[in-house]
Amino acid sequence: MSTSLKLTRIGTSTGAVLPKEMLVRMKVEKGDTLYAIETAEGYLITPYDPAIEDELKAGREFMKDYRDAFKELAK
């Protein structure tokens, strides 16, 4: 799916207007934060903080390393 965005002047800056359908599919609304992640193909706009993904990955690795300890703590 491809959607074009129109750039518009917002004060002394430039902004993009996101169509309502795109906001609904991304599950975001006014006041939410979007992240622009640079990729080899261009930019990816996402509501998910890329730093959180790194933290989750580290947490999963930690939990895997200490699986037995977590199992005992769960009792």
mmJSON file of the N, C-alpha and C atoms, coordinates in Angstrom:
{"data_MODEL":{"atom_site":{
"group_PDB":["ATOM","ATOM","ATOM","ATOM","ATOM","ATOM","ATOM","ATOM","ATOM","ATOM","ATOM","ATOM","ATOM","ATOM","ATOM","ATOM","ATOM","ATOM","ATOM","ATOM","ATOM","ATOM","ATOM","ATOM","ATOM","ATOM","ATOM","ATOM","ATOM","ATOM","ATOM","ATOM","ATOM","ATOM","ATOM","ATOM","ATOM","ATOM","ATOM","ATOM","ATOM","ATOM","ATOM","ATOM","ATOM","ATOM","ATOM","ATOM","ATOM","ATOM","ATOM","ATOM","ATOM","ATOM","ATOM","ATOM","ATOM","ATOM","ATOM","ATOM","ATOM","ATOM","ATOM","ATOM","ATOM","ATOM","ATOM","ATOM","ATOM","ATOM","ATOM","ATOM","ATOM","ATOM","ATOM","ATOM","ATOM","ATOM","ATOM","ATOM","ATOM","ATOM","ATOM","ATOM","ATOM","ATOM","ATOM","ATOM","ATOM","ATOM","ATOM","ATOM","ATOM","ATOM","ATOM","ATOM","ATOM","ATOM","ATOM","ATOM","ATOM","ATOM","ATOM","ATOM","ATOM","ATOM","ATOM","ATOM","ATOM","ATOM","ATOM","ATOM","ATOM","ATOM","ATOM","ATOM","ATOM","ATOM","ATOM","ATOM","ATOM","ATOM","ATOM","ATOM","ATOM","ATOM","ATOM","ATOM","ATOM","ATOM","ATOM","ATOM","ATOM","ATOM","ATOM","ATOM","ATOM","ATOM","ATOM","ATOM","ATOM","ATOM","ATOM","ATOM","ATOM","ATOM","ATOM","ATOM","ATOM","ATOM","ATOM","ATOM","ATOM","ATOM","ATOM","ATOM","ATOM","ATOM","ATOM","ATOM","ATOM","ATOM","ATOM","ATOM","ATOM","ATOM","ATOM","ATOM","ATOM","ATOM","ATOM","ATOM","ATOM","ATOM","ATOM","ATOM","ATOM","ATOM","ATOM","ATOM","ATOM","ATOM","ATOM","ATOM","ATOM","ATOM","ATOM","ATOM","ATOM","ATOM","ATOM","ATOM","ATOM","ATOM","ATOM","ATOM","ATOM","ATOM","ATOM","ATOM","ATOM","ATOM","ATOM","ATOM","ATOM","ATOM","ATOM","ATOM","ATOM","ATOM","ATOM","ATOM","ATOM","ATOM","ATOM","ATOM","ATOM","ATOM","ATOM","ATOM","ATOM","ATOM","ATOM","ATOM","ATOM"],
"id":[1,2,3,4,5,6,7,8,9,10,11,12,13,14,15,16,17,18,19,20,21,22,23,24,25,26,27,28,29,30,31,32,33,34,35,36,37,38,39,40,41,42,43,44,45,46,47,48,49,50,51,52,53,54,55,56,57,58,59,60,61,62,63,64,65,66,67,68,69,70,71,72,73,74,75,76,77,78,79,80,81,82,83,84,85,86,87,88,89,90,91,92,93,94,95,96,97,98,99,100,101,102,103,104,105,106,107,108,109,110,111,112,113,114,115,116,117,118,119,120,121,122,123,124,125,126,127,128,129,130,131,132,133,134,135,136,137,138,139,140,141,142,143,144,145,146,147,148,149,150,151,152,153,154,155,156,157,158,159,160,161,162,163,164,165,166,167,168,169,170,171,172,173,174,175,176,177,178,179,180,181,182,183,184,185,186,187,188,189,190,191,192,193,194,195,196,197,198,199,200,201,202,203,204,205,206,207,208,209,210,211,212,213,214,215,216,217,218,219,220,221,222,223,224,225],
"type_symbol":["N","C","C","N","C","C","N","C","C","N","C","C","N","C","C","N","C","C","N","C","C","N","C","C","N","C","C","N","C","C","N","C","C","N","C","C","N","C","C","N","C","C","N","C","C","N","C","C","N","C","C","N","C","C","N","C","C","N","C","C","N","C","C","N","C","C","N","C","C","N","C","C","N","C","C","N","C","C","N","C","C","N","C","C","N","C","C","N","C","C","N","C","C","N","C","C","N","C","C","N","C","C","N","C","C","N","C","C","N","C","C","N","C","C","N","C","C","N","C","C","N","C","C","N","C","C","N","C","C","N","C","C","N","C","C","N","C","C","N","C","C","N","C","C","N","C","C","N","C","C","N","C","C","N","C","C","N","C","C","N","C","C","N","C","C","N","C","C","N","C","C","N","C","C","N","C","C","N","C","C","N","C","C","N","C","C","N","C","C","N","C","C","N","C","C","N","C","C","N","C","C","N","C","C","N","C","C","N","C","C","N","C","C","N","C","C","N","C","C","N","C","C","N","C","C"],
"label_atom_id":["N","CA","C","N","CA","C","N","CA","C","N","CA","C","N","CA","C","N","CA","C","N","CA","C","N","CA","C","N","CA","C","N","CA","C","N","CA","C","N","CA","C","N","CA","C","N","CA","C","N","CA","C","N","CA","C","N","CA","C","N","CA","C","N","CA","C","N","CA","C","N","CA","C","N","CA","C","N","CA","C","N","CA","C","N","CA","C","N","CA","C","N","CA","C","N","CA","C","N","CA","C","N","CA","C","N","CA","C","N","CA","C","N","CA","C","N","CA","C","N","CA","C","N","CA","C","N","CA","C","N","CA","C","N","CA","C","N","CA","C","N","CA","C","N","CA","C","N","CA","C","N","CA","C","N","CA","C","N","CA","C","N","CA","C","N","CA","C","N","CA","C","N","CA","C","N","CA","C","N","CA","C","N","CA","C","N","CA","C","N","CA","C","N","CA","C","N","CA","C","N","CA","C","N","CA","C","N","CA","C","N","CA","C","N","CA","C","N","CA","C","N","CA","C","N","CA","C","N","CA","C","N","CA","C","N","CA","C","N","CA","C","N","CA","C","N","CA","C","N","CA","C","N","CA","C","N","CA","C","N","CA","C"],
"label_alt_id":[null,null,null,null,null,null,null,null,null,null,null,null,null,null,null,null,null,null,null,null,null,null,null,null,null,null,null,null,null,null,null,null,null,null,null,null,null,null,null,null,null,null,null,null,null,null,null,null,null,null,null,null,null,null,null,null,null,null,null,null,null,null,null,null,null,null,null,null,null,null,null,null,null,null,null,null,null,null,null,null,null,null,null,null,null,null,null,null,null,null,null,null,null,null,null,null,null,null,null,null,null,null,null,null,null,null,null,null,null,null,null,null,null,null,null,null,null,null,null,null,null,null,null,null,null,null,null,null,null,null,null,null,null,null,null,null,null,null,null,null,null,null,null,null,null,null,null,null,null,null,null,null,null,null,null,null,null,null,null,null,null,null,null,null,null,null,null,null,null,null,null,null,null,null,null,null,null,null,null,null,null,null,null,null,null,null,null,null,null,null,null,null,null,null,null,null,null,null,null,null,null,null,null,null,null,null,null,null,null,null,null,null,null,null,null,null,null,null,null,null,null,null,null,null,null],
"label_comp_id":["MET","MET","MET","SER","SER","SER","THR","THR","THR","SER","SER","SER","LEU","LEU","LEU","LYS","LYS","LYS","LEU","LEU","LEU","THR","THR","THR","ARG","ARG","ARG","ILE","ILE","ILE","GLY","GLY","GLY","THR","THR","THR","SER","SER","SER","THR","THR","THR","GLY","GLY","GLY","ALA","ALA","ALA","VAL","VAL","VAL","LEU","LEU","LEU","PRO","PRO","PRO","LYS","LYS","LYS","GLU","GLU","GLU","MET","MET","MET","LEU","LEU","LEU","VAL","VAL","VAL","ARG","ARG","ARG","MET","MET","MET","LYS","LYS","LYS","VAL","VAL","VAL","GLU","GLU","GLU","LYS","LYS","LYS","GLY","GLY","GLY","ASP","ASP","ASP","THR","THR","THR","LEU","LEU","LEU","TYR","TYR","TYR","ALA","ALA","ALA","ILE","ILE","ILE","GLU","GLU","GLU","THR","THR","THR","ALA","ALA","ALA","GLU","GLU","GLU","GLY","GLY","GLY","TYR","TYR","TYR","LEU","LEU","LEU","ILE","ILE","ILE","THR","THR","THR","PRO","PRO","PRO","TYR","TYR","TYR","ASP","ASP","ASP","PRO","PRO","PRO","ALA","ALA","ALA","ILE","ILE","ILE","GLU","GLU","GLU","ASP","ASP","ASP","GLU","GLU","GLU","LEU","LEU","LEU","LYS","LYS","LYS","ALA","ALA","ALA","GLY","GLY","GLY","ARG","ARG","ARG","GLU","GLU","GLU","PHE","PHE","PHE","MET","MET","MET","LYS","LYS","LYS","ASP","ASP","ASP","TYR","TYR","TYR","ARG","ARG","ARG","ASP","ASP","ASP","ALA","ALA","ALA","PHE","PHE","PHE","LYS","LYS","LYS","GLU","GLU","GLU","LEU","LEU","LEU","ALA","ALA","ALA","LYS","LYS","LYS"],
"label_asym_id":["A","A","A","A","A","A","A","A","A","A","A","A","A","A","A","A","A","A","A","A","A","A","A","A","A","A","A","A","A","A","A","A","A","A","A","A","A","A","A","A","A","A","A","A","A","A","A","A","A","A","A","A","A","A","A","A","A","A","A","A","A","A","A","A","A","A","A","A","A","A","A","A","A","A","A","A","A","A","A","A","A","A","A","A","A","A","A","A","A","A","A","A","A","A","A","A","A","A","A","A","A","A","A","A","A","A","A","A","A","A","A","A","A","A","A","A","A","A","A","A","A","A","A","A","A","A","A","A","A","A","A","A","A","A","A","A","A","A","A","A","A","A","A","A","A","A","A","A","A","A","A","A","A","A","A","A","A","A","A","A","A","A","A","A","A","A","A","A","A","A","A","A","A","A","A","A","A","A","A","A","A","A","A","A","A","A","A","A","A","A","A","A","A","A","A","A","A","A","A","A","A","A","A","A","A","A","A","A","A","A","A","A","A","A","A","A","A","A","A","A","A","A","A","A","A"],
"label_entity_id":["1","1","1","1","1","1","1","1","1","1","1","1","1","1","1","1","1","1","1","1","1","1","1","1","1","1","1","1","1","1","1","1","1","1","1","1","1","1","1","1","1","1","1","1","1","1","1","1","1","1","1","1","1","1","1","1","1","1","1","1","1","1","1","1","1","1","1","1","1","1","1","1","1","1","1","1","1","1","1","1","1","1","1","1","1","1","1","1","1","1","1","1","1","1","1","1","1","1","1","1","1","1","1","1","1","1","1","1","1","1","1","1","1","1","1","1","1","1","1","1","1","1","1","1","1","1","1","1","1","1","1","1","1","1","1","1","1","1","1","1","1","1","1","1","1","1","1","1","1","1","1","1","1","1","1","1","1","1","1","1","1","1","1","1","1","1","1","1","1","1","1","1","1","1","1","1","1","1","1","1","1","1","1","1","1","1","1","1","1","1","1","1","1","1","1","1","1","1","1","1","1","1","1","1","1","1","1","1","1","1","1","1","1","1","1","1","1","1","1","1","1","1","1","1","1"],
"label_seq_id":[1,1,1,2,2,2,3,3,3,4,4,4,5,5,5,6,6,6,7,7,7,8,8,8,9,9,9,10,10,10,11,11,11,12,12,12,13,13,13,14,14,14,15,15,15,16,16,16,17,17,17,18,18,18,19,19,19,20,20,20,21,21,21,22,22,22,23,23,23,24,24,24,25,25,25,26,26,26,27,27,27,28,28,28,29,29,29,30,30,30,31,31,31,32,32,32,33,33,33,34,34,34,35,35,35,36,36,36,37,37,37,38,38,38,39,39,39,40,40,40,41,41,41,42,42,42,43,43,43,44,44,44,45,45,45,46,46,46,47,47,47,48,48,48,49,49,49,50,50,50,51,51,51,52,52,52,53,53,53,54,54,54,55,55,55,56,56,56,57,57,57,58,58,58,59,59,59,60,60,60,61,61,61,62,62,62,63,63,63,64,64,64,65,65,65,66,66,66,67,67,67,68,68,68,69,69,69,70,70,70,71,71,71,72,72,72,73,73,73,74,74,74,75,75,75],
"pdbx_PDB_ins_code":[null,null,null,null,null,null,null,null,null,null,null,null,null,null,null,null,null,null,null,null,null,null,null,null,null,null,null,null,null,null,null,null,null,null,null,null,null,null,null,null,null,null,null,null,null,null,null,null,null,null,null,null,null,null,null,null,null,null,null,null,null,null,null,null,null,null,null,null,null,null,null,null,null,null,null,null,null,null,null,null,null,null,null,null,null,null,null,null,null,null,null,null,null,null,null,null,null,null,null,null,null,null,null,null,null,null,null,null,null,null,null,null,null,null,null,null,null,null,null,null,null,null,null,null,null,null,null,null,null,null,null,null,null,null,null,null,null,null,null,null,null,null,null,null,null,null,null,null,null,null,null,null,null,null,null,null,null,null,null,null,null,null,null,null,null,null,null,null,null,null,null,null,null,null,null,null,null,null,null,null,null,null,null,null,null,null,null,null,null,null,null,null,null,null,null,null,null,null,null,null,null,null,null,null,null,null,null,null,null,null,null,null,null,null,null,null,null,null,null,null,null,null,null,null,null],
"Cartn_x":[0.849,0.0,0.884,0.534,1.306,0.378,0.839,0.076,0.993,0.526,1.329,0.965,1.956,1.771,2.088,1.265,1.486,2.2,3.273,3.999,3.33,3.248,2.588,3.368,3.218,3.898,3.154,3.917,3.37,4.254,3.8,4.632,5.861,7.039,8.282,8.86,8.086,8.523,7.699,8.019,7.271,6.799,5.551,4.992,4.274,3.959,3.211,1.845,0.833,-0.519,-0.742,-1.071,-1.323,-2.817,-3.229,-4.656,-5.221,-6.507,-7.171,-7.019,-7.136,-7.023,-5.662,-4.61,-3.266,-3.147,-3.711,-3.672,-4.405,-5.529,-6.302,-5.502,-4.89,-4.113,-2.888,-2.304,-1.14,-1.559,-2.865,-3.42,-2.812,-2.774,-2.273,-3.319,-3.147,-4.046,-3.262,-3.912,-3.286,-2.592,-1.339,-0.574,0.359,0.146,1.045,2.37,3.376,4.698,4.942,5.464,5.897,7.418,8.037,9.487,9.842,10.793,11.297,12.638,12.687,13.883,14.489,15.752,16.42,16.799,16.401,16.736,17.464,17.918,18.602,17.667,16.366,15.385,14.825,15.091,14.545,14.202,13.082,12.66,11.421,11.385,10.236,9.603,8.316,7.598,6.779,7.011,6.373,6.019,4.968,4.648,5.455,6.276,7.023,8.432,8.8,10.118,11.168,12.13,13.129,14.006,14.17,14.973,14.301,12.986,12.252,12.51,12.567,12.826,14.18,15.187,16.512,16.449,15.697,15.557,14.811,13.769,13.031,13.91,14.713,15.625,16.607,17.171,18.109,17.408,16.17,15.405,15.111,14.758,14.493,15.754,16.891,18.155,18.489,18.255,18.505,17.623,16.332,15.403,15.763,16.257,16.672,17.88,18.832,20.049,19.722,18.714,18.37,17.002,16.68,15.388,15.098,16.083,15.879,15.574,16.281,16.051,14.622,14.175,12.82,11.772,12.057,11.126,10.962,12.072,12.023,11.294,11.551,10.9,9.393,8.957,7.54,6.763,7.438,6.743,6.189],
"Cartn_y":[-1.183,0.0,1.233,2.195,3.424,4.612,5.559,6.775,7.964,8.963,10.17,11.176,11.903,12.913,14.282,15.251,16.604,17.415,18.072,18.942,20.301,20.89,22.176,23.029,24.315,25.233,25.257,25.11,25.209,26.22,27.45,28.516,28.701,28.586,28.707,27.339,26.281,24.918,24.325,23.108,22.365,21.071,20.714,19.495,18.691,17.446,16.57,16.299,16.282,15.981,14.485,13.78,12.346,12.104,11.337,11.057,10.274,10.478,9.821,8.305,7.731,6.283,5.777,6.544,6.151,6.202,7.22,7.338,6.18,5.79,4.676,3.383,3.133,1.903,1.863,3.033,3.095,3.127,3.269,3.351,4.514,5.686,6.896,7.993,9.004,10.154,11.401,12.525,13.81,13.759,14.201,14.218,13.034,11.95,10.794,11.131,10.341,10.532,9.494,9.949,9.055,9.136,8.055,7.991,7.786,8.564,8.416,7.697,6.486,5.66,5.594,5.986,5.95,4.516,4.065,2.727,2.862,1.748,1.771,2.238,2.001,2.378,3.782,4.423,5.752,5.837,6.455,6.586,5.736,5.154,4.4,5.227,5.525,6.278,5.28,5.246,4.255,4.856,4.333,4.798,4.071,3.106,2.285,2.831,3.082,3.613,2.529,2.762,1.742,1.41,2.326,2.063,1.0,0.98,-0.008,-1.408,-1.54,-2.845,-3.392,-2.542,-2.969,-3.418,-2.674,-3.021,-4.346,-4.558,-5.819,-6.998,-6.796,-7.856,-8.207,-7.194,-7.429,-8.135,-7.743,-8.382,-9.838,-10.125,-11.517,-12.372,-11.822,-12.558,-12.811,-11.802,-11.933,-13.022,-12.985,-13.98,-15.385,-15.498,-16.797,-17.311,-16.431,-16.817,-17.271,-16.669,-16.969,-17.646,-18.463,-19.151,-19.945,-20.696,-21.531,-20.672,-19.568,-18.691,-18.109,-17.693,-17.142,-18.212,-19.454,-20.536,-20.756,-20.693,-20.85,-19.679,-18.481,-17.295,-17.315,-17.95,-17.985,-18.917,-19.769,-20.721,-20.03],
"Cartn_z":[0.0,0.0,0.0,-0.786,-0.902,-0.671,0.11,0.384,0.181,-0.524,-0.703,0.385,0.834,1.874,1.287,1.58,1.087,2.165,1.79,2.716,2.732,3.925,4.088,5.087,4.977,5.89,7.218,8.304,9.654,10.384,10.45,11.019,10.154,10.754,9.991,9.636,9.904,9.609,8.473,8.12,7.12,7.756,7.521,8.089,7.036,7.366,6.475,7.1,6.273,6.727,6.52,7.615,7.539,7.395,6.387,6.21,7.393,7.663,8.782,8.706,7.507,7.335,7.802,7.524,7.938,9.458,10.073,11.528,12.193,11.635,12.179,12.079,10.918,10.728,11.64,11.923,12.813,14.28,14.521,15.876,16.665,16.029,16.68,16.554,17.374,17.329,17.691,17.616,17.911,19.274,19.305,20.546,20.702,19.921,19.981,19.303,19.58,18.993,17.906,16.77,15.702,15.6,15.182,15.056,13.59,13.092,11.724,11.819,11.275,11.339,9.945,9.816,8.524,8.183,6.995,6.51,5.176,4.638,3.342,2.228,2.383,1.368,1.553,2.662,2.957,4.429,4.744,6.134,6.404,7.582,8.071,9.174,9.047,10.077,10.883,12.187,13.041,14.396,15.037,16.383,17.451,17.044,18.002,18.188,19.435,19.776,19.533,18.631,18.344,19.555,20.493,21.693,22.558,22.587,23.368,22.815,21.489,20.877,21.33,21.393,21.861,23.323,24.137,25.552,25.722,24.913,24.98,24.579,23.551,23.105,24.216,24.863,25.964,27.119,27.419,28.492,28.193,26.938,26.556,26.692,26.281,26.409,27.883,28.719,30.148,30.752,30.384,30.914,30.436,29.218,28.697,29.473,29.744,30.48,31.899,32.513,33.905,34.019,33.026,32.959,34.23,34.73,35.92,37.141,37.279,38.431,38.381,37.197,37.064,37.346,36.955,37.221,38.72,39.455,40.908,41.577,41.072,41.64,41.396,40.336,40.002,40.935,41.667,42.556,43.786],
"occupancy":[1.0,1.0,1.0,1.0,1.0,1.0,1.0,1.0,1.0,1.0,1.0,1.0,1.0,1.0,1.0,1.0,1.0,1.0,1.0,1.0,1.0,1.0,1.0,1.0,1.0,1.0,1.0,1.0,1.0,1.0,1.0,1.0,1.0,1.0,1.0,1.0,1.0,1.0,1.0,1.0,1.0,1.0,1.0,1.0,1.0,1.0,1.0,1.0,1.0,1.0,1.0,1.0,1.0,1.0,1.0,1.0,1.0,1.0,1.0,1.0,1.0,1.0,1.0,1.0,1.0,1.0,1.0,1.0,1.0,1.0,1.0,1.0,1.0,1.0,1.0,1.0,1.0,1.0,1.0,1.0,1.0,1.0,1.0,1.0,1.0,1.0,1.0,1.0,1.0,1.0,1.0,1.0,1.0,1.0,1.0,1.0,1.0,1.0,1.0,1.0,1.0,1.0,1.0,1.0,1.0,1.0,1.0,1.0,1.0,1.0,1.0,1.0,1.0,1.0,1.0,1.0,1.0,1.0,1.0,1.0,1.0,1.0,1.0,1.0,1.0,1.0,1.0,1.0,1.0,1.0,1.0,1.0,1.0,1.0,1.0,1.0,1.0,1.0,1.0,1.0,1.0,1.0,1.0,1.0,1.0,1.0,1.0,1.0,1.0,1.0,1.0,1.0,1.0,1.0,1.0,1.0,1.0,1.0,1.0,1.0,1.0,1.0,1.0,1.0,1.0,1.0,1.0,1.0,1.0,1.0,1.0,1.0,1.0,1.0,1.0,1.0,1.0,1.0,1.0,1.0,1.0,1.0,1.0,1.0,1.0,1.0,1.0,1.0,1.0,1.0,1.0,1.0,1.0,1.0,1.0,1.0,1.0,1.0,1.0,1.0,1.0,1.0,1.0,1.0,1.0,1.0,1.0,1.0,1.0,1.0,1.0,1.0,1.0,1.0,1.0,1.0,1.0,1.0,1.0,1.0,1.0,1.0,1.0,1.0,1.0],
"B_iso_or_equiv":[0.0,0.0,0.0,0.0,0.0,0.0,0.0,0.0,0.0,0.0,0.0,0.0,0.0,0.0,0.0,0.0,0.0,0.0,0.0,0.0,0.0,0.0,0.0,0.0,0.0,0.0,0.0,0.0,0.0,0.0,0.0,0.0,0.0,0.0,0.0,0.0,0.0,0.0,0.0,0.0,0.0,0.0,0.0,0.0,0.0,0.0,0.0,0.0,0.0,0.0,0.0,0.0,0.0,0.0,0.0,0.0,0.0,0.0,0.0,0.0,0.0,0.0,0.0,0.0,0.0,0.0,0.0,0.0,0.0,0.0,0.0,0.0,0.0,0.0,0.0,0.0,0.0,0.0,0.0,0.0,0.0,0.0,0.0,0.0,0.0,0.0,0.0,0.0,0.0,0.0,0.0,0.0,0.0,0.0,0.0,0.0,0.0,0.0,0.0,0.0,0.0,0.0,0.0,0.0,0.0,0.0,0.0,0.0,0.0,0.0,0.0,0.0,0.0,0.0,0.0,0.0,0.0,0.0,0.0,0.0,0.0,0.0,0.0,0.0,0.0,0.0,0.0,0.0,0.0,0.0,0.0,0.0,0.0,0.0,0.0,0.0,0.0,0.0,0.0,0.0,0.0,0.0,0.0,0.0,0.0,0.0,0.0,0.0,0.0,0.0,0.0,0.0,0.0,0.0,0.0,0.0,0.0,0.0,0.0,0.0,0.0,0.0,0.0,0.0,0.0,0.0,0.0,0.0,0.0,0.0,0.0,0.0,0.0,0.0,0.0,0.0,0.0,0.0,0.0,0.0,0.0,0.0,0.0,0.0,0.0,0.0,0.0,0.0,0.0,0.0,0.0,0.0,0.0,0.0,0.0,0.0,0.0,0.0,0.0,0.0,0.0,0.0,0.0,0.0,0.0,0.0,0.0,0.0,0.0,0.0,0.0,0.0,0.0,0.0,0.0,0.0,0.0,0.0,0.0,0.0,0.0,0.0,0.0,0.0,0.0],
"pdbx_formal_charge":[null,null,null,null,null,null,null,null,null,null,null,null,null,null,null,null,null,null,null,null,null,null,null,null,null,null,null,null,null,null,null,null,null,null,null,null,null,null,null,null,null,null,null,null,null,null,null,null,null,null,null,null,null,null,null,null,null,null,null,null,null,null,null,null,null,null,null,null,null,null,null,null,null,null,null,null,null,null,null,null,null,null,null,null,null,null,null,null,null,null,null,null,null,null,null,null,null,null,null,null,null,null,null,null,null,null,null,null,null,null,null,null,null,null,null,null,null,null,null,null,null,null,null,null,null,null,null,null,null,null,null,null,null,null,null,null,null,null,null,null,null,null,null,null,null,null,null,null,null,null,null,null,null,null,null,null,null,null,null,null,null,null,null,null,null,null,null,null,null,null,null,null,null,null,null,null,null,null,null,null,null,null,null,null,null,null,null,null,null,null,null,null,null,null,null,null,null,null,null,null,null,null,null,null,null,null,null,null,null,null,null,null,null,null,null,null,null,null,null,null,null,null,null,null,null],
"auth_seq_id":[1,1,1,2,2,2,3,3,3,4,4,4,5,5,5,6,6,6,7,7,7,8,8,8,9,9,9,10,10,10,11,11,11,12,12,12,13,13,13,14,14,14,15,15,15,16,16,16,17,17,17,18,18,18,19,19,19,20,20,20,21,21,21,22,22,22,23,23,23,24,24,24,25,25,25,26,26,26,27,27,27,28,28,28,29,29,29,30,30,30,31,31,31,32,32,32,33,33,33,34,34,34,35,35,35,36,36,36,37,37,37,38,38,38,39,39,39,40,40,40,41,41,41,42,42,42,43,43,43,44,44,44,45,45,45,46,46,46,47,47,47,48,48,48,49,49,49,50,50,50,51,51,51,52,52,52,53,53,53,54,54,54,55,55,55,56,56,56,57,57,57,58,58,58,59,59,59,60,60,60,61,61,61,62,62,62,63,63,63,64,64,64,65,65,65,66,66,66,67,67,67,68,68,68,69,69,69,70,70,70,71,71,71,72,72,72,73,73,73,74,74,74,75,75,75],
"auth_comp_id":["MET","MET","MET","SER","SER","SER","THR","THR","THR","SER","SER","SER","LEU","LEU","LEU","LYS","LYS","LYS","LEU","LEU","LEU","THR","THR","THR","ARG","ARG","ARG","ILE","ILE","ILE","GLY","GLY","GLY","THR","THR","THR","SER","SER","SER","THR","THR","THR","GLY","GLY","GLY","ALA","ALA","ALA","VAL","VAL","VAL","LEU","LEU","LEU","PRO","PRO","PRO","LYS","LYS","LYS","GLU","GLU","GLU","MET","MET","MET","LEU","LEU","LEU","VAL","VAL","VAL","ARG","ARG","ARG","MET","MET","MET","LYS","LYS","LYS","VAL","VAL","VAL","GLU","GLU","GLU","LYS","LYS","LYS","GLY","GLY","GLY","ASP","ASP","ASP","THR","THR","THR","LEU","LEU","LEU","TYR","TYR","TYR","ALA","ALA","ALA","ILE","ILE","ILE","GLU","GLU","GLU","THR","THR","THR","ALA","ALA","ALA","GLU","GLU","GLU","GLY","GLY","GLY","TYR","TYR","TYR","LEU","LEU","LEU","ILE","ILE","ILE","THR","THR","THR","PRO","PRO","PRO","TYR","TYR","TYR","ASP","ASP","ASP","PRO","PRO","PRO","ALA","ALA","ALA","ILE","ILE","ILE","GLU","GLU","GLU","ASP","ASP","ASP","GLU","GLU","GLU","LEU","LEU","LEU","LYS","LYS","LYS","ALA","ALA","ALA","GLY","GLY","GLY","ARG","ARG","ARG","GLU","GLU","GLU","PHE","PHE","PHE","MET","MET","MET","LYS","LYS","LYS","ASP","ASP","ASP","TYR","TYR","TYR","ARG","ARG","ARG","ASP","ASP","ASP","ALA","ALA","ALA","PHE","PHE","PHE","LYS","LYS","LYS","GLU","GLU","GLU","LEU","LEU","LEU","ALA","ALA","ALA","LYS","LYS","LYS"],
"auth_asym_id":["A","A","A","A","A","A","A","A","A","A","A","A","A","A","A","A","A","A","A","A","A","A","A","A","A","A","A","A","A","A","A","A","A","A","A","A","A","A","A","A","A","A","A","A","A","A","A","A","A","A","A","A","A","A","A","A","A","A","A","A","A","A","A","A","A","A","A","A","A","A","A","A","A","A","A","A","A","A","A","A","A","A","A","A","A","A","A","A","A","A","A","A","A","A","A","A","A","A","A","A","A","A","A","A","A","A","A","A","A","A","A","A","A","A","A","A","A","A","A","A","A","A","A","A","A","A","A","A","A","A","A","A","A","A","A","A","A","A","A","A","A","A","A","A","A","A","A","A","A","A","A","A","A","A","A","A","A","A","A","A","A","A","A","A","A","A","A","A","A","A","A","A","A","A","A","A","A","A","A","A","A","A","A","A","A","A","A","A","A","A","A","A","A","A","A","A","A","A","A","A","A","A","A","A","A","A","A","A","A","A","A","A","A","A","A","A","A","A","A","A","A","A","A","A","A"],
"auth_atom_id":["N","CA","C","N","CA","C","N","CA","C","N","CA","C","N","CA","C","N","CA","C","N","CA","C","N","CA","C","N","CA","C","N","CA","C","N","CA","C","N","CA","C","N","CA","C","N","CA","C","N","CA","C","N","CA","C","N","CA","C","N","CA","C","N","CA","C","N","CA","C","N","CA","C","N","CA","C","N","CA","C","N","CA","C","N","CA","C","N","CA","C","N","CA","C","N","CA","C","N","CA","C","N","CA","C","N","CA","C","N","CA","C","N","CA","C","N","CA","C","N","CA","C","N","CA","C","N","CA","C","N","CA","C","N","CA","C","N","CA","C","N","CA","C","N","CA","C","N","CA","C","N","CA","C","N","CA","C","N","CA","C","N","CA","C","N","CA","C","N","CA","C","N","CA","C","N","CA","C","N","CA","C","N","CA","C","N","CA","C","N","CA","C","N","CA","C","N","CA","C","N","CA","C","N","CA","C","N","CA","C","N","CA","C","N","CA","C","N","CA","C","N","CA","C","N","CA","C","N","CA","C","N","CA","C","N","CA","C","N","CA","C","N","CA","C","N","CA","C","N","CA","C","N","CA","C","N","CA","C","N","CA","C"],
"pdbx_PDB_model_num":[1,1,1,1,1,1,1,1,1,1,1,1,1,1,1,1,1,1,1,1,1,1,1,1,1,1,1,1,1,1,1,1,1,1,1,1,1,1,1,1,1,1,1,1,1,1,1,1,1,1,1,1,1,1,1,1,1,1,1,1,1,1,1,1,1,1,1,1,1,1,1,1,1,1,1,1,1,1,1,1,1,1,1,1,1,1,1,1,1,1,1,1,1,1,1,1,1,1,1,1,1,1,1,1,1,1,1,1,1,1,1,1,1,1,1,1,1,1,1,1,1,1,1,1,1,1,1,1,1,1,1,1,1,1,1,1,1,1,1,1,1,1,1,1,1,1,1,1,1,1,1,1,1,1,1,1,1,1,1,1,1,1,1,1,1,1,1,1,1,1,1,1,1,1,1,1,1,1,1,1,1,1,1,1,1,1,1,1,1,1,1,1,1,1,1,1,1,1,1,1,1,1,1,1,1,1,1,1,1,1,1,1,1,1,1,1,1,1,1,1,1,1,1,1,1]
}}}
